[in-house]
Amino acid sequence: MFKLKQLFLSLVFVSLLIPNSFLFAEESITITTYYPSPYGSYNELAANRLAIGDTNGNGTLDAADQPNRDGDIRLKAQTDDPAFWPAGTQGQFAYSSTQDSLYHYNGSSWVASSGGASYVDYSMPAGRSVGSACSISGFTIKGDLGSWGYCYKPASAYYFFRPPGGGCPCGWSSNNVGEAYVCSQ
């Protein structure tokens, strides 16, 4: 029994001389969170200024990519010819630095917003109040953005505008009112 006590006391004495980090491995865990999250799905997003991609071409995403005034959106320029861009999604926009023009995808091809002014015409079928598409003098249809209308929840008084190509939340009904066209001079 005496030898067992000696062995135990010897181990205690040796453990005091040897640092704990040698006897027990240390482990550290770092958890990093981002707000807002860089991945995921957003129901709403509000910003004073919005930059999409490396807009200034310096190879990093930083404050220099942001527009210089509130209410502006800045897109990363596409440097290849729009004729070679892959198919987009109807209503998608992209900026071509080779053509110095904003393009939209009309559901079948990329269409340039020509010089002069552009606007979206929310036309209604014949017999309703808006009339024909791009009815302002000097403007022509450059693309169809899809149907627009409103979403409503049956048996309630809740209605809201549904933009072209947009959908309604689960359990809500959709009513198409007309078509939206990109009109340009």
C-alpha positions as CSV (number, residue, x, y, z in Angstrom):
1,M,0.0,0.0,0.0
2,F,2.9,2.3,0.8
3,K,4.3,2.0,-2.8
4,L,0.9,3.0,-4.2
5,K,0.9,6.2,-2.1
6,Q,4.5,7.0,-3.2
7,L,3.6,6.5,-6.9
8,F,0.5,8.7,-6.5
9,L,2.4,11.5,-4.8
10,S,5.2,11.2,-7.4
11,L,2.7,11.7,-10.2
12,V,1.1,14.7,-8.5
13,F,4.6,16.3,-8.0
14,V,5.6,15.6,-11.6
15,S,2.3,17.1,-12.9
16,L,3.0,20.3,-11.0
17,L,6.4,20.6,-12.8
18,I,5.1,20.0,-16.3
19,P,2.9,22.7,-17.9
20,N,-0.8,21.8,-18.3
21,S,-0.6,22.6,-22.0
22,F,1.8,19.7,-22.4
23,L,-0.5,17.2,-20.6
24,F,-3.8,18.4,-22.1
25,A,-4.2,19.6,-25.7
26,E,-5.9,23.0,-26.0
27,E,-8.5,23.6,-28.6
28,S,-10.0,26.9,-29.7
29,I,-13.1,27.4,-31.9
30,T,-13.8,30.6,-33.7
31,I,-17.3,31.4,-34.9
32,T,-17.8,34.2,-37.3
33,T,-21.2,35.6,-38.2
34,Y,-22.2,38.2,-40.8
35,Y,-25.1,40.6,-40.7
36,P,-26.7,40.6,-43.1
37,S,-25.8,37.1,-44.0
38,P,-23.9,36.8,-47.3
39,Y,-25.9,33.7,-48.2
40,G,-29.5,32.9,-47.9
41,S,-32.9,34.2,-48.9
42,Y,-34.3,37.6,-48.2
43,N,-37.9,38.6,-48.2
44,E,-37.0,42.3,-48.0
45,L,-33.8,44.3,-48.5
46,A,-33.5,48.0,-48.2
47,A,-30.4,50.1,-48.9
48,N,-29.6,53.7,-49.6
49,R,-26.9,52.7,-52.2
50,L,-26.4,49.4,-53.9
51,A,-23.4,48.0,-55.7
52,I,-23.5,44.6,-57.4
53,G,-20.1,43.0,-58.0
54,D,-16.7,44.6,-58.3
55,T,-18.0,47.8,-60.0
56,N,-14.7,49.6,-60.2
57,G,-12.7,46.6,-61.4
58,N,-10.0,46.7,-58.7
59,G,-10.3,43.0,-57.8
60,T,-11.9,43.5,-54.4
61,L,-15.3,44.2,-53.0
62,D,-15.0,47.4,-50.9
63,A,-16.5,50.8,-50.2
64,A,-15.0,52.1,-53.4
65,D,-17.5,50.0,-55.4
66,Q,-20.5,51.9,-53.9
67,P,-22.3,54.6,-55.9
68,N,-21.5,58.2,-54.7
69,R,-25.1,59.2,-53.9
70,D,-28.1,57.8,-52.2
71,G,-30.7,56.1,-54.4
72,D,-28.2,54.9,-57.0
73,I,-27.5,51.4,-58.2
74,R,-24.1,50.4,-59.7
75,L,-23.6,47.2,-61.7
76,K,-20.4,45.4,-62.4
77,A,-19.6,46.0,-66.1
78,Q,-19.7,43.0,-68.4
79,T,-16.7,43.3,-70.7
80,D,-17.5,40.8,-73.4
81,D,-19.9,41.3,-76.3
82,P,-23.6,41.0,-75.3
83,A,-24.1,38.7,-78.3
84,F,-22.1,36.0,-76.4
85,W,-23.8,36.4,-73.0
86,P,-25.6,33.3,-71.8
87,A,-29.4,33.4,-71.6
88,G,-30.8,35.3,-68.7
89,T,-34.0,35.4,-66.8
90,Q,-36.8,37.6,-68.1
91,G,-36.5,41.0,-66.5
92,Q,-32.8,40.6,-65.7
93,F,-30.5,43.7,-66.3
94,A,-26.8,43.9,-67.1
95,Y,-24.4,46.7,-68.1
96,S,-22.0,46.2,-71.1
97,S,-18.9,48.3,-71.0
98,T,-18.0,47.4,-74.6
99,Q,-21.3,48.8,-75.8
100,D,-21.6,51.4,-73.0
101,S,-25.3,50.4,-72.7
102,L,-27.7,48.9,-70.2
103,Y,-29.3,45.6,-71.5
104,H,-32.3,43.7,-70.3
105,Y,-33.2,40.1,-71.0
106,N,-36.7,40.0,-72.6
107,G,-37.2,36.2,-72.2
108,S,-35.4,35.2,-75.5
109,S,-32.5,37.7,-76.0
110,W,-30.5,40.5,-74.5
111,V,-31.9,43.9,-75.7
112,A,-30.0,47.2,-75.4
113,S,-31.8,50.2,-74.0
114,S,-31.1,52.6,-76.8
115,G,-30.0,56.2,-76.4
116,G,-32.5,58.7,-75.2
117,A,-35.0,57.9,-72.5
118,S,-36.5,54.6,-71.5
119,Y,-39.5,53.7,-69.4
120,V,-41.6,50.7,-68.5
121,D,-45.2,50.8,-69.8
122,Y,-47.8,48.9,-67.8
123,S,-50.3,48.2,-70.5
124,M,-53.7,46.8,-70.1
125,P,-55.7,44.7,-72.5
126,A,-58.1,46.4,-74.9
127,G,-61.2,47.8,-73.1
128,R,-59.2,48.8,-70.0
129,S,-57.9,52.3,-69.1
130,V,-54.2,52.4,-70.1
131,G,-54.3,51.8,-73.8
132,S,-51.6,50.5,-76.2
133,A,-48.0,49.9,-75.1
134,C,-45.3,52.6,-75.6
135,S,-48.0,55.1,-76.6
136,I,-45.7,58.2,-75.9
137,S,-44.6,59.6,-79.3
138,G,-41.1,58.5,-80.3
139,F,-41.0,55.4,-78.1
140,T,-41.1,51.8,-79.3
141,I,-41.2,48.4,-77.5
142,K,-37.8,47.1,-76.8
143,G,-38.9,44.1,-74.8
144,D,-41.7,42.4,-72.9
145,L,-41.1,42.1,-69.1
146,G,-44.1,39.8,-68.5
147,S,-47.5,40.2,-66.9
148,W,-48.2,42.4,-64.0
149,G,-51.1,42.5,-61.6
150,Y,-51.8,42.1,-57.9
151,C,-51.8,39.4,-55.2
152,Y,-54.7,39.0,-52.8
153,K,-55.6,36.7,-50.0
154,P,-59.0,35.1,-50.4
155,A,-61.6,36.1,-47.8
156,S,-59.5,39.1,-46.7
157,A,-59.0,42.7,-47.7
158,Y,-55.3,42.4,-48.4
159,Y,-54.1,43.3,-51.9
160,F,-50.6,44.3,-53.1
161,F,-49.0,45.1,-56.5
162,R,-47.2,42.2,-58.2
163,P,-44.4,43.4,-60.5
164,P,-43.7,41.9,-64.0
165,G,-42.5,38.3,-63.6
166,G,-43.2,38.4,-59.8
167,G,-45.1,35.9,-57.8
168,C,-47.4,35.8,-54.9
169,P,-46.7,34.3,-51.4
170,C,-47.9,30.8,-50.7
171,G,-51.7,30.8,-50.1
172,W,-52.2,34.1,-52.0
173,S,-53.9,34.3,-55.3
174,S,-52.6,36.2,-58.3
175,N,-54.5,38.3,-60.8
176,N,-52.9,39.4,-64.0
177,V,-53.9,42.8,-65.1
178,G,-51.7,43.5,-68.1
179,E,-48.2,43.3,-69.7
180,A,-45.2,45.4,-68.9
181,Y,-43.0,46.6,-71.8
182,V,-39.6,48.3,-71.9
183,C,-40.1,51.4,-74.1
184,S,-37.1,53.3,-75.5
185,Q,-36.5,56.1,-78.0
